[in-house]
Amino acid sequence: MIGIDIGTSFIKVCKIIDDGSKKNANSEPSEDKKREVSVFAAMKSVSDMESGEKSEVLDSMLRECGIGKENAFLAVGGKDLIDKNVFLTNDEESSPSEEVKSNVVSDFNNSMKDEGEPMYTAHMFIKGEDKKTTNVICTAAPKQIVDSKIGIATVRNISVKGVTIETLALANAFEKFGPEYGTRENIVLMNIGSVDTNILVLKSGKLVFFKDIDFGGHMITKDIASTYTIKEILAEEIKISPTLKEKIGFYMPNILKRTTSSLIENIFTSMEYCINKQFVVSIDRIVITGGGSLTEGLDSFIEKTMGITTSRWNPLEDCNFVGYSNKDLGYFLPISLGLALEKETK
């Protein structure tokens, strides 16, 4: 299985070459299973391209990488998704019946239409901390968006086996490759892309809440370009380079204070919601990944503003990373990596 993440600025492809399960009988077991995993990854820019051009780029990339006949998983996300929460009361601490669950999902699916056409839907059930309620999170994506991504990915010998939600792919990647603290802490995990951000709340590694918001690293780039009257390509370099920032006397906190207000608000409301619904008691850490997380000083700015320890996460930092010599590119790959972990039967 390969994971293909078709983003606004980049197409990313990941494949698990060796999951570390097949080792020589004489070899010593590793204390860190992640170091035994080999991952192939590739990425190319598709900024300002139409669907047909993106398809050509993907086809070219697969040829260059020597990837033959493969099954693939895709993901959809962003502001076009529709989320709905339904809370069910549990009977004597037991989960709602399968009939009740089925009715809730069926009602949601039937109500989700885009110009009369059914929408792509997904759902998950989360039992509350008090065991008295079950939260049903239903998500729908316009069929047009799903079909467009499938069309882009239908190249060469690639067979699209499924489409999932970006946040679920991100949770998959964090469960497999996340730092050790992820298995015991309550975490707000954010994948900051070019134009959208996925926000997840994880309780000891398990997903309990997710949402997508209209915020991305390109907003910061545009603000820098506008403030200093420079081209966006230079603003992008300044955004991630501490050397350039110091050379021109650039003060990033002022930019971040202006541009991240919606991000900070959504972090706070997501935490507040999960605590009020008793999904978690508190949040121990905020973790950021994605290309936008490379913005110089963003992690420390969020930590200072929210008063919560904030860390960056590169999912391939401890893996045998095949395909790139610069492992910092791993920050761009968590969704495609999570997709590569999908099972064909899903």
C-alpha positions, 0 to 999 in steps of 0.5 A: 500500500502507498499513501498519496497526499494530494495537497495544495502545494505539494503531492507526497507519496509514502510507502513502508518498505520494511516495518521491522517485523522480519528480522534475522533470528540471530539479531538482537531485538531493538528497544526502539521498533521505530528505528527498524522501520524503513520508509520510502518517501517522495514529494513534488511541488504542485502549486497553482496547478490544475488537476490534470497537471497534478496528475502528470506530476504524480505520474512522473514522480512514480516513474522516477521512483521506480514504483510499479503496480501498487494499491493506494489510499488517499485522504480528504480534509480542509474547510469543505468538510462537514462535521457533526457530533451526536451524543448517545446515552449509554445504558448502565455503562454499556455502549449503545446498541448496534441498531442505535449506532446504525440509525445515527450514521444512516440519518447523517448519511442521508442528510448529507447532500451536495447539489443533490448528490450524496457526499463521502462520509466517515464516522467514529464512536468515542466513549466518554471518560465518565462512560455515561455517553458515547460521542458519534463524530460524523464527517462528510466531504463533497463528492466532487472533491473526493472524485477529483482526488481519485482522478488525479491519483488514477495514473499508471498502475495505481489502483485507489483502494480507499479514501479516508479523512486526513485527521484519521491518517494523521492519527494513524501516523502518530500512533505508529511513529509518535514519540513515547510521551504520546502513549501516556499524555493528553495531546493536541496534535496539529498538522499545519499545511499550506492553507488548512490545519488538522487539529486532533485531541489524543488521550494517551495516543487514542483519538477523541476529537478532531476538526479542520480549520481554515489556517495555513502556513501561507497566511504567515508568508503573505503577511511577511511579504505584505509587511516588508514589501517583498516577494512571497518566495523571499518571505517563505525563506525568511519564515523558516530561516533564523539566519535571514531573520536575524540579518534583516532584524525581522521580529517573528512574534509580531507577525505570529501575533497577527496571523495566528489568532484563529489558530490559537482560538481553535486550539483553546476551543478544542481543548475546552470542548474536550474537557467539558465533555470529559474526553480528557481531564487536561492537556499535557502537551501541544504537538505541531507538524506539517510544513507550516510547523517549520515556521521559525519560532512558531512552537515557542510562540504557541507555548508562550501564548497557551502556557502549555509545552509545545513540541515539533514532531517529525514522524520520520526522525527515528526511521530509516528514511529512504528517498531524501537526505534531508530528514526535515522534509519528514514534517511534510509527510505525516498524512501520506505516511498514515495513509501508507499504514492503511489496510486494504480491507478497510 
